[in-house]
Amino acid sequence: MKRYRNLGGDSGIVAYEDGEDFIRVQFSDGSIYRYTYTIPGPNDVEYMKQLAEKGQGLNSFISRVIRKRYAAKER
């Protein structure tokens, strides 16, 4: 996983991994969630990848828009 840059300084996200049709996000409590083209969908996943690469806004987007729409809780 890649370290999330957390440019805002207050994110609950510590790392992420992106693939062709998914993004996995690790939160500060150790939990890891997988978001896919199936759930929540390709547009949301691609936007999440952009935010992850930028290092800002991903946690806010997940909590405001995505909420509980994840494909799997891995840990």
N, C-alpha and C positions, 0 to 999 in steps of 0.2 A: 504494500500500500504506500501511497505517496502522502507525505505530511501535508496537512492543510495549513496554508500560510496564515490564516486568521488575521488579516490586515486590520479588521475592526477591533481586534483585541478582546472580544467578549463572546466568541463562538463556543458552542458546545460540541463542535466537531474537531477531531484531532487528525483524521486521515481519511483518504478515499482511494478507490481503485476504479478505473473506468475501462470498459470494454466496448466492443462494437455496438451492443444493444443493451447495455446495463451500466449502472454505477453502484458501487458498494460504498457505504458511508459508515465510518466508525465514530461514535460519540464518546465524549469524555468519561462516561460511566462504563466504557468497555463494550457496549452493545454495538452490533454491526447489522445494518439493514441493507437489503438489496432492492434496488428499484430497476425495473425493466421496461422494455418497449410494450410489454403486455400490461403491467401495472406499475406506474401510473400512466404510461403511454410514451410514445417516442418524442413528442414535443417537450414534455416535462423533463424527460431524462436528458435530452440534449441541452436544455437550458441549465439543468443541474450540473452537467459536465462543464459548461462555460463558467458558471459561478465557482465551481471547485477549482478550476484552473486559475481563475482570477484571484481566489483566496478571500473572497468577501461575498456575503449575502446568502450563502447556501443554507445555513441554519435557519435564518429568517424565512426563506422561501419554503423550506420543508415544513416549518411550524405554521405558516400562514396559509399555504396553498395545498401542499401535498398531504399534510396531516397523517392519517393512518393508511394512506394508499401506498403500501409497499408490497413487493412480491414475496419477501421472506424476511423474517428476523433470524439471523444466523447465529447470533450469540447474545 
